[in-house]
Amino acid sequence: MAQLTLVRIDDRLIHGQVVTAWLKSYDSDIIIVTDDGVAKDKFAQRVLKAAAPQGVAVGALSVADTLRFFKAPKYASKRVMIIVKGPEAVEGLVDGGVPIKRVILGGMGKKEGRESLNRNVSASPDEIACLKRLVEKGVAVEYALVPDDAPVPLSKIVS
C-alpha cells in the first residue's frame, strides 16, 4: 500500500500554500485529488497538474479509484498526499480501508448552508457530523492553515 504523507481537506485543492509549504513539509511523489466531480472534469485536471511543482505527479480520482490506487501493489513505494474538498471523501476512503490516522483541516469556504467554525473553515451540519464520525473512527482531525501552525483539534473548533 502506498505511504500516506498527508491527508488535507482544502476546497481550493492544489494552490500556493500546498506547493510552497505543505509539500515541503510532507515530501510526496504524488498528489491525489480525491473528488468524484474533479475526476470527471478534464479542464480542472489540467489546471491542477499545472499548479503542481515539477517532479510531483498529480491524479484526480474518484473515491472508488483512490481505493483501487491504494490497493495496487505497484504504488507501494510511493509517497502520496491526498487532498479533498470535504470530509465525506475522507470517510469513504477510511471506510474503504485506507489507513488514515490524521487529517489536516485547511480551507472550507463559506457557502449556503455552512456555518463559520473559524476564519478559514465553514461547514454544514452534515459535514460537521462527518468530521465527528471520522474522530469516532480513530482519525485525528486537526485544523492547521500552514505546517508551522500548531494543530488545533476538531474539538476546539466544533462544539
N, CA and C atoms as a LAMMPS dump frame, in Angstrom:
ITEM: TIMESTEP
0
ITEM: NUMBER OF ATOMS
477
ITEM: BOX BOUNDS ff ff ff
-5.0000000000000000e+02 5.0000000000000000e+02
-5.0000000000000000e+02 5.0000000000000000e+02
-5.0000000000000000e+02 5.0000000000000000e+02
ITEM: ATOMS id mol type element x y z
1 1 1 N 0.848 -1.177 0
2 1 2 C 0 0 0
3 1 3 C 0.893 1.24 0
4 2 1 N 0.503 2.244 -0.753
5 2 2 C 1.249 3.492 -0.813
6 2 3 C 1.361 4.123 0.575
7 3 1 N 2.418 4.897 0.791
8 3 2 C 2.635 5.576 2.068
9 3 3 C 1.939 6.931 2.04
10 4 1 N 1.038 7.149 2.973
11 4 2 C 0.353 8.44 3.083
12 4 3 C 1.276 9.43 3.775
13 5 1 N 1.506 10.56 3.14
14 5 2 C 2.294 11.607 3.779
15 5 3 C 1.383 12.611 4.476
16 6 1 N 0.234 12.888 3.865
17 6 2 C -0.681 13.891 4.387
18 6 3 C -2.051 13.694 3.76
19 7 1 N -3.082 13.873 4.562
20 7 2 C -4.45 13.949 4.057
21 7 3 C -4.959 15.314 4.489
22 8 1 N -5.365 16.112 3.514
23 8 2 C -5.766 17.5 3.792
24 8 3 C -7.122 17.791 3.17
25 9 1 N -7.983 18.409 3.96
26 9 2 C -9.257 18.905 3.449
27 9 3 C -9.052 20.377 3.12
28 10 1 N -9.166 20.706 1.848
29 10 2 C -8.962 22.083 1.404
30 10 3 C -9.706 22.249 0.088
31 11 1 N -10.801 22.992 0.102
32 11 2 C -11.618 23.075 -1.109
33 11 3 C -10.947 23.846 -2.241
34 12 1 N -9.782 24.44 -1.974
35 12 2 C -9.023 25.086 -3.052
36 12 3 C -8.118 24.076 -3.76
37 13 1 N -7.998 22.897 -3.195
38 13 2 C -7.21 21.79 -3.738
39 13 3 C -5.734 22.167 -3.837
40 14 1 N -5.149 22.166 -5.025
41 14 2 C -3.727 22.488 -5.169
42 14 3 C -3.6 23.984 -5.43
43 15 1 N -2.903 24.664 -4.533
44 15 2 C -2.716 26.113 -4.653
45 15 3 C -1.372 26.463 -4.02
46 16 1 N -1.069 27.726 -3.925
47 16 2 C 0.236 28.185 -3.466
48 16 3 C 0.688 27.616 -2.14
49 17 1 N -0.184 27.614 -1.134
50 17 2 C 0.192 27.069 0.176
51 17 3 C 0.565 25.599 0.101
52 18 1 N -0.182 24.857 -0.688
53 18 2 C 0.114 23.424 -0.818
54 18 3 C 1.499 23.245 -1.424
55 19 1 N 1.78 23.991 -2.479
56 19 2 C 3.042 23.844 -3.199
57 19 3 C 4.22 24.391 -2.39
58 20 1 N 4.056 25.556 -1.77
59 20 2 C 5.193 26.187 -1.098
60 20 3 C 5.397 25.721 0.334
61 21 1 N 4.363 25.241 0.988
62 21 2 C 4.502 24.874 2.402
63 21 3 C 4.244 23.398 2.668
64 22 1 N 3.076 22.911 2.301
65 22 2 C 2.712 21.537 2.654
66 22 3 C 3.593 20.507 1.969
67 23 1 N 3.9 20.688 0.695
68 23 2 C 4.765 19.718 0.012
69 23 3 C 6.184 19.741 0.558
70 24 1 N 6.642 20.892 1.002
71 24 2 C 7.983 20.964 1.584
72 24 3 C 8.035 20.216 2.924
73 25 1 N 6.953 20.26 3.677
74 25 2 C 6.906 19.578 4.97
75 25 3 C 6.528 18.101 4.854
76 26 1 N 5.804 17.76 3.806
77 26 2 C 5.325 16.384 3.599
78 26 3 C 5.707 15.942 2.198
79 27 1 N 7.001 15.667 2.025
80 27 2 C 7.546 15.296 0.727
81 27 3 C 6.724 14.16 0.116
82 28 1 N 6.251 14.385 -1.091
83 28 2 C 5.356 13.417 -1.736
84 28 3 C 5.743 13.244 -3.199
85 29 1 N 5.585 12.021 -3.689
86 29 2 C 5.8 11.736 -5.108
87 29 3 C 4.558 12.066 -5.927
88 30 1 N 3.395 11.904 -5.284
89 30 2 C 2.118 12.027 -5.978
90 30 3 C 1.145 12.802 -5.107
91 31 1 N 0.395 13.703 -5.735
92 31 2 C -0.755 14.318 -5.079
93 31 3 C -1.993 13.719 -5.726
94 32 1 N -2.844 13.146 -4.911
95 32 2 C -4.124 12.652 -5.413
96 32 3 C -5.214 13.579 -4.911
97 33 1 N -5.916 14.187 -5.848
98 33 2 C -7.109 14.953 -5.516
99 33 3 C -8.253 13.952 -5.605
100 34 1 N -8.823 13.637 -4.461
101 34 2 C -9.921 12.674 -4.422
102 34 3 C -11.231 13.441 -4.402
103 35 1 N -11.891 13.425 -5.551
104 35 2 C -13.14 14.154 -5.713
105 35 3 C -13.852 13.594 -6.94
106 36 1 N -15.051 13.082 -6.739
107 36 2 C -15.775 12.46 -7.848
108 36 3 C -16.031 13.446 -8.982
109 37 1 N -16.307 14.703 -8.676
110 37 2 C -16.562 15.704 -9.715
111 37 3 C -15.31 16.072 -10.489
112 38 1 N -14.217 16.342 -9.785
113 38 2 C -12.96 16.711 -10.447
114 38 3 C -12.442 15.545 -11.289
115 39 1 N -12.69 14.319 -10.838
116 39 2 C -12.245 13.137 -11.588
117 39 3 C -12.881 13.063 -12.975
118 40 1 N -14.012 13.741 -13.154
119 40 2 C -14.712 13.749 -14.449
120 40 3 C -14.456 15.022 -15.253
121 41 1 N -13.73 15.977 -14.684
122 41 2 C -13.552 17.297 -15.288
123 41 3 C -12.137 17.438 -15.843
124 42 1 N -11.967 17.219 -17.125
125 42 2 C -10.643 17.242 -17.761
126 42 3 C -9.973 18.608 -17.644
127 43 1 N -10.748 19.694 -17.76
128 43 2 C -10.171 21.024 -17.647
129 43 3 C -9.616 21.246 -16.233
130 44 1 N -10.394 20.903 -15.209
131 44 2 C -9.93 21.056 -13.827
132 44 3 C -8.671 20.232 -13.594
133 45 1 N -8.597 19.065 -14.181
134 45 2 C -7.412 18.224 -14.034
135 45 3 C -6.18 18.893 -14.637
136 46 1 N -6.336 19.517 -15.796
137 46 2 C -5.209 20.224 -16.422
138 46 3 C -4.732 21.372 -15.536
139 47 1 N -5.673 22.093 -14.952
140 47 2 C -5.315 23.205 -14.068
141 47 3 C -4.551 22.689 -12.844
142 48 1 N -5.02 21.604 -12.246
143 48 2 C -4.348 21.039 -11.077
144 48 3 C -2.94 20.57 -11.409
145 49 1 N -2.788 19.923 -12.535
146 49 2 C -1.451 19.454 -12.94
147 49 3 C -0.511 20.62 -13.191
148 50 1 N -1.028 21.699 -13.75
149 50 2 C -0.21 22.884 -13.998
150 50 3 C 0.208 23.555 -12.69
151 51 1 N -0.613 23.441 -11.66
152 51 2 C -0.326 24.087 -10.371
153 51 3 C 0.722 23.332 -9.561
154 52 1 N 0.9 22.063 -9.835
155 52 2 C 1.836 21.244 -9.065
156 52 3 C 3.271 21.502 -9.52
157 53 1 N 4.215 21.369 -8.595
158 53 2 C 5.614 21.565 -8.982
159 53 3 C 6.122 20.421 -9.857
160 54 1 N 7.142 20.74 -10.634
161 54 2 C 7.75 19.729 -11.495
162 54 3 C 8.262 18.575 -10.633
163 55 1 N 8.051 17.373 -11.105
164 55 2 C 8.513 16.194 -10.393
165 55 3 C 7.484 15.57 -9.467
166 56 1 N 6.353 16.242 -9.284
167 56 2 C 5.277 15.692 -8.455
168 56 3 C 4.114 15.344 -9.384
169 57 1 N 3.764 14.087 -9.424
170 57 2 C 2.648 13.645 -10.261
171 57 3 C 1.335 14.039 -9.596
172 58 1 N 0.326 14.3 -10.417
173 58 2 C -0.994 14.667 -9.917
174 58 3 C -2.024 13.754 -10.55
175 59 1 N -2.909 13.236 -9.733
176 59 2 C -4.028 12.458 -10.234
177 59 3 C -5.311 12.974 -9.614
178 60 1 N -6.35 13.055 -10.396
179 60 2 C -7.68 13.407 -9.894
180 60 3 C -8.522 12.15 -10.014
181 61 1 N -8.852 11.571 -8.874
182 61 2 C -9.521 10.28 -8.855
183 61 3 C -10.806 10.346 -8.041
184 62 1 N -11.746 9.528 -8.404
185 62 2 C -12.948 9.353 -7.587
186 62 3 C -12.548 8.62 -6.309
187 63 1 N -13.444 8.575 -5.351
188 63 2 C -13.177 7.818 -4.124
189 63 3 C -12.906 6.36 -4.478
190 64 1 N -13.723 5.773 -5.339
191 64 2 C -13.541 4.366 -5.723
192 64 3 C -12.189 4.135 -6.395
193 65 1 N -11.781 5.029 -7.276
194 65 2 C -10.488 4.879 -7.945
195 65 3 C -9.322 5.1 -6.981
196 66 1 N -9.488 5.991 -6.007
197 66 2 C -8.445 6.179 -4.999
198 66 3 C -8.28 4.909 -4.176
199 67 1 N -9.376 4.26 -3.841
200 67 2 C -9.291 2.99 -3.111
201 67 3 C -8.531 1.952 -3.931
202 68 1 N -8.809 1.873 -5.22
203 68 2 C -8.092 0.931 -6.089
204 68 3 C -6.605 1.278 -6.156
205 69 1 N -6.293 2.562 -6.242
206 69 2 C -4.895 3.017 -6.278
207 69 3 C -4.15 2.494 -5.053
208 70 1 N -4.742 2.67 -3.871
209 70 2 C -4.057 2.27 -2.65
210 70 3 C -3.916 0.763 -2.517
211 71 1 N -4.741 0.012 -3.186
212 71 2 C -4.641 -1.451 -3.128
213 71 3 C -3.693 -2.006 -4.188
214 72 1 N -3.261 -1.176 -5.137
215 72 2 C -2.401 -1.636 -6.23
216 72 3 C -0.952 -1.779 -5.737
217 73 1 N -0.388 -2.97 -5.819
218 73 2 C 0.978 -3.196 -5.338
219 73 3 C 2.026 -2.31 -6.031
220 74 1 N 1.785 -1.915 -7.267
221 74 2 C 2.805 -1.142 -7.99
222 74 3 C 3.035 0.248 -7.399
223 75 1 N 2.14 0.727 -6.539
224 75 2 C 2.313 2.04 -5.918
225 75 3 C 2.805 1.943 -4.476
226 76 1 N 3.162 0.751 -4.032
227 76 2 C 3.528 0.537 -2.632
228 76 3 C 4.695 1.409 -2.172
229 77 1 N 5.602 1.756 -3.059
230 77 2 C 6.768 2.548 -2.663
231 77 3 C 6.545 4.055 -2.797
232 78 1 N 5.375 4.461 -3.233
233 78 2 C 5.109 5.881 -3.482
234 78 3 C 4.645 6.599 -2.215
235 79 1 N 5.1 7.849 -2.094
236 79 2 C 4.65 8.733 -1.014
237 79 3 C 3.531 9.595 -1.59
238 80 1 N 2.371 9.541 -0.954
239 80 2 C 1.17 10.137 -1.542
240 80 3 C 0.509 11.128 -0.578
241 81 1 N 0.229 12.316 -1.112
242 81 2 C -0.567 13.32 -0.414
243 81 3 C -1.96 13.271 -1.017
244 82 1 N -2.969 13.221 -0.161
245 82 2 C -4.355 13.252 -0.626
246 82 3 C -4.951 14.599 -0.241
247 83 1 N -5.602 15.235 -1.205
248 83 2 C -6.324 16.47 -0.939
249 83 3 C -7.762 16.264 -1.386
250 84 1 N -8.682 16.648 -0.516
251 84 2 C -10.108 16.524 -0.798
252 84 3 C -10.789 17.863 -0.525
253 85 1 N -11.978 18.045 -1.086
254 85 2 C -12.74 19.276 -0.85
255 85 3 C -13.505 19.245 0.467
256 86 1 N -13.916 18.058 0.887
257 86 2 C -14.735 17.943 2.09
258 86 3 C -14.512 16.611 2.783
259 87 1 N -15.04 16.474 3.991
260 87 2 C -14.772 15.278 4.797
261 87 3 C -15.414 13.993 4.283
262 88 1 N -16.446 14.102 3.47
263 88 2 C -17.138 12.89 3.005
264 88 3 C -16.198 11.975 2.217
265 89 1 N -15.327 12.559 1.408
266 89 2 C -14.373 11.745 0.639
267 89 3 C -13.417 11.011 1.58
268 90 1 N -12.976 11.689 2.631
269 90 2 C -12.086 11.046 3.605
270 90 3 C -12.805 9.878 4.269
271 91 1 N -14.053 10.083 4.643
272 91 2 C -14.806 9 5.271
273 91 3 C -14.946 7.809 4.315
274 92 1 N -15.173 8.077 3.039
275 92 2 C -15.256 6.995 2.057
276 92 3 C -13.955 6.214 1.97
277 93 1 N -12.83 6.917 2.049
278 93 2 C -11.525 6.25 1.998
279 93 3 C -11.285 5.427 3.267
280 94 1 N -11.599 5.995 4.42
281 94 2 C -11.435 5.27 5.683
282 94 3 C -12.312 4.021 5.67
283 95 1 N -13.569 4.183 5.292
284 95 2 C -14.487 3.039 5.253
285 95 3 C -14.05 1.993 4.238
286 96 1 N -13.328 2.433 3.194
287 96 2 C -12.84 1.514 2.174
288 96 3 C -11.518 0.845 2.515
289 97 1 N -10.939 1.201 3.658
290 97 2 C -9.738 0.507 4.105
291 97 3 C -8.432 1.27 3.996
292 98 1 N -8.456 2.529 3.57
293 98 2 C -7.216 3.306 3.545
294 98 3 C -6.903 3.693 4.994
295 99 1 N -5.699 3.363 5.476
296 99 2 C -5.371 3.577 6.889
297 99 3 C -5.036 5.045 7.203
298 100 1 N -6.045 5.871 7.227
299 100 2 C -5.861 7.297 7.513
300 100 3 C -5.952 7.485 9.025
301 101 1 N -4.883 8.007 9.596
302 101 2 C -4.833 8.222 11.045
303 101 3 C -4.987 9.695 11.413
304 102 1 N -4.698 10.586 10.435
305 102 2 C -4.722 12.019 10.723
306 102 3 C -5.167 12.776 9.481
307 103 1 N -6.008 13.768 9.698
308 103 2 C -6.474 14.647 8.627
309 103 3 C -6.233 16.082 9.069
310 104 1 N -5.635 16.86 8.179
311 104 2 C -5.463 18.282 8.446
312 104 3 C -6.589 19.026 7.742
313 105 1 N -7.372 19.715 8.533
314 105 2 C -8.47 20.522 8.022
315 105 3 C -7.894 21.885 7.669
316 106 1 N -8.007 22.238 6.386
317 106 2 C -7.493 23.525 5.913
318 106 3 C -8.648 24.448 5.606
319 107 1 N -8.794 24.809 4.367
320 107 2 C -9.843 25.741 3.987
321 107 3 C -11.107 25.055 3.499
322 108 1 N -12.214 25.432 4.076
323 108 2 C -13.545 25.062 3.58
324 108 3 C -14.329 26.371 3.58
325 109 1 N -14.507 26.921 2.396
326 109 2 C -15.074 28.255 2.263
327 109 3 C -16.534 28.364 2.657
328 110 1 N -16.934 29.609 2.889
329 110 2 C -18.329 29.893 3.229
330 110 3 C -19.195 29.695 1.997
331 111 1 N -20.335 29.104 2.212
332 111 2 C -21.346 28.974 1.174
333 111 3 C -22.671 28.653 1.844
334 112 1 N -23.703 28.681 1.055
335 112 2 C -25.064 28.415 1.561
336 112 3 C -25.09 27.125 2.367
337 113 1 N -25.655 27.211 3.578
338 113 2 C -25.821 26.023 4.414
339 113 3 C -24.654 25.73 5.332
340 114 1 N -23.574 26.512 5.231
341 114 2 C -22.42 26.298 6.098
342 114 3 C -22.349 27.38 7.165
343 115 1 N -21.918 26.98 8.35
344 115 2 C -21.667 27.943 9.42
345 115 3 C -20.16 28.075 9.598
346 116 1 N -19.723 29.238 9.998
347 116 2 C -18.305 29.505 10.187
348 116 3 C -17.818 28.855 11.478
349 117 1 N -16.736 28.071 11.371
350 117 2 C -16.122 27.447 12.542
351 117 3 C -14.909 28.255 13.007
352 118 1 N -14.22 28.829 12.056
353 118 2 C -13.15 29.79 12.31
354 118 3 C -12.998 30.613 11.031
355 119 1 N -11.977 31.422 10.935
356 119 2 C -11.927 32.32 9.775
357 119 3 C -11.698 31.609 8.438
358 120 1 N -11.209 30.38 8.458
359 120 2 C -10.921 29.653 7.217
360 120 3 C -11.792 28.435 6.978
361 121 1 N -12.569 28.052 7.962
362 121 2 C -13.352 26.821 7.842
363 121 3 C -14.816 27.1 8.148
364 122 1 N -15.638 26.738 7.182
365 122 2 C -17.084 26.739 7.37
366 122 3 C -17.559 25.333 7.031
367 123 1 N -18.609 24.896 7.701
368 123 2 C -19.094 23.539 7.457
369 123 3 C -20.594 23.471 7.686
370 124 1 N -21.227 22.597 6.924
371 124 2 C -22.655 22.344 7.088
372 124 3 C -22.845 21.377 8.258
373 125 1 N -24.064 21.265 8.76
374 125 2 C -24.312 20.27 9.817
375 125 3 C -23.909 18.85 9.385
376 126 1 N -24.154 18.491 8.122
377 126 2 C -23.759 17.158 7.639
378 126 3 C -22.24 16.999 7.624
379 127 1 N -21.517 18.058 7.221
380 127 2 C -20.051 17.994 7.205
381 127 3 C -19.494 17.907 8.618
382 128 1 N -20.085 18.641 9.55
383 128 2 C -19.662 18.569 10.952
384 128 3 C -19.893 17.158 11.492
385 129 1 N -21.044 16.584 11.192
386 129 2 C -21.334 15.212 11.634
387 129 3 C -20.323 14.23 11.042
388 130 1 N -19.958 14.434 9.786
389 130 2 C -18.969 13.565 9.134
390 130 3 C -17.608 13.694 9.814
391 131 1 N -17.184 14.922 10.105
392 131 2 C -15.912 15.13 10.805
393 131 3 C -15.917 14.431 12.161
394 132 1 N -17.015 14.523 12.878
395 132 2 C -17.122 13.861 14.175
396 132 3 C -17.08 12.337 14.036
397 133 1 N -17.706 11.819 12.975
398 133 2 C -17.646 10.364 12.741
399 133 3 C -16.203 9.92 12.478
400 134 1 N -15.461 10.739 11.743
401 134 2 C -14.055 10.406 11.496
402 134 3 C -13.294 10.278 12.814
403 135 1 N -13.524 11.223 13.721
404 135 2 C -12.867 11.168 15.026
405 135 3 C -13.282 9.893 15.757
406 136 1 N -14.575 9.554 15.71
407 136 2 C -15.055 8.326 16.345
408 136 3 C -14.408 7.078 15.754
409 137 1 N -14.009 7.164 14.489
410 137 2 C -13.359 6.032 13.802
411 137 3 C -11.857 6.003 14.052
412 138 1 N -11.374 6.893 14.913
413 138 2 C -9.957 6.882 15.269
414 138 3 C -9.075 7.795 14.448
415 139 1 N -9.658 8.681 13.668
416 139 2 C -8.889 9.616 12.848
417 139 3 C -8.745 10.922 13.622
418 140 1 N -7.516 11.38 13.786
419 140 2 C -7.284 12.686 14.407
420 140 3 C -7.594 13.749 13.355
421 141 1 N -8.555 14.6 13.631
422 141 2 C -8.909 15.696 12.728
423 141 3 C -8.441 16.982 13.389
424 142 1 N -7.53 17.68 12.694
425 142 2 C -6.929 18.881 13.258
426 142 3 C -6.936 20.004 12.237
427 143 1 N -7.093 21.218 12.713
428 143 2 C -7.031 22.385 11.842
429 143 3 C -5.613 22.957 11.862
430 144 1 N -5.084 23.26 10.683
431 144 2 C -3.823 23.99 10.559
432 144 3 C -3.826 24.66 9.194
433 145 1 N -3.608 25.956 9.177
434 145 2 C -3.569 26.676 7.913
435 145 3 C -2.276 26.373 7.16
436 146 1 N -1.161 26.368 7.881
437 146 2 C 0.145 26.046 7.301
438 146 3 C 0.848 25.059 8.23
439 147 1 N 1.863 24.351 7.733
440 147 2 C 2.511 23.322 8.552
441 147 3 C 3.139 23.837 9.841
442 148 1 N 3.583 25.096 9.865
443 148 2 C 4.212 25.634 11.062
444 148 3 C 3.216 25.971 12.169
445 149 1 N 1.922 26.035 11.834
446 149 2 C 0.899 26.295 12.846
447 149 3 C 0.772 25.096 13.776
448 150 1 N 0.561 25.373 15.049
449 150 2 C 0.26 24.285 15.977
450 150 3 C -1.12 23.739 15.613
451 151 1 N -1.245 22.44 15.379
452 151 2 C -2.546 21.886 15.003
453 151 3 C -3.574 22.056 16.124
454 152 1 N -4.785 22.415 15.723
455 152 2 C -5.883 22.614 16.671
456 152 3 C -6.853 21.437 16.493
457 153 1 N -7.086 20.663 17.544
458 153 2 C -8.016 19.53 17.42
459 153 3 C -9.42 19.994 17.063
460 154 1 N -10.139 19.151 16.346
461 154 2 C -11.508 19.446 15.934
462 154 3 C -12.359 19.874 17.134
463 155 1 N -12.147 19.241 18.26
464 155 2 C -12.969 19.542 19.444
465 155 3 C -12.836 20.995 19.899
466 156 1 N -11.764 21.671 19.506
467 156 2 C -11.578 23.079 19.885
468 156 3 C -12.309 24.045 18.959
469 157 1 N -12.704 23.573 17.764
470 157 2 C -13.4 24.47 16.824
471 157 3 C -14.838 24.061 16.569
472 158 1 N -15.215 22.867 17.012
473 158 2 C -16.583 22.373 16.853
474 158 3 C -17.085 21.967 18.221
475 159 1 N -18.257 22.454 18.576
476 159 2 C -18.795 22.072 19.905
477 159 3 C -19.6 20.799 19.809
